[in-house]
Amino acid sequence: MKRTRTALAAPALALVSALTLSACGDSSSSSSEDTSASSGTSKDTSASSGTSKDSAKSPEKPVDPAAELRRAALTENDVKGFTVKKPDKKYAFAASQDQMKVDKAACAPVAYATNQLPLGTPQADLIRLATGAKGPGDFTYVTLATYGDGEAKTTLADLAEAVRSCGTGFSAKAGRNTGSYSSITAETAPEPNGADESLAFKVTTKYEGMTHTMRAQAARHGDTIALYYAVDGMAFTQARPGNAKIGKAVVDAQSAKLA
């Protein structure tokens, strides 16, 4: 499908067609790999060297952040009334943070959050797309990202600062895709169950004379951030204003898996 000129519209419009196809391609961009360690010490070796059985035990297998996220990711059976898929990479506005250029550097976290990119520098991340509770154009993206000790808290604080600093909007570009955001406004939303902290905001953009409102909420669960982003995809194609809301059932189901 031809790319639109609006950052928020590009994935929304493309996904209206994409929903009729099988999702192909995982948006996980994990920077970690399975670092399983073998002990290199056997019972025979410990016996011959006089080492006790307790000291010869294999060290614990290191935690694999990517594997942990995959276990926590939403599946089709987790959210009643929604279809859950891995979004197709080819419909993304940008494939990575490096590909996206923002005219106001301070607004970059908002640009990432509203274009299915992880915030900050995670150890691992993945994306799921929940659709259909209110029709085929009702999209709620869920981006999960896990961070090093204390980094998730700092990353969420950076997003909060970006929301405060970018109220009048900004422009974004990735390759031939360009677009602008008219406004960014902090909102009050119920904190997801089990979250240590959260924040919510809405963004607006103009498309063919219509104002479209999208909503986002980021929740920190320890060293993991769950980022929810809602778009009314059909509003773009039907030339009517959009006013997307994040699916509460999606947030509740994801929060339960992060508990």
Disulfide bonds with the S-S distance in Angstrom:
Cys107-Cys166 1.97
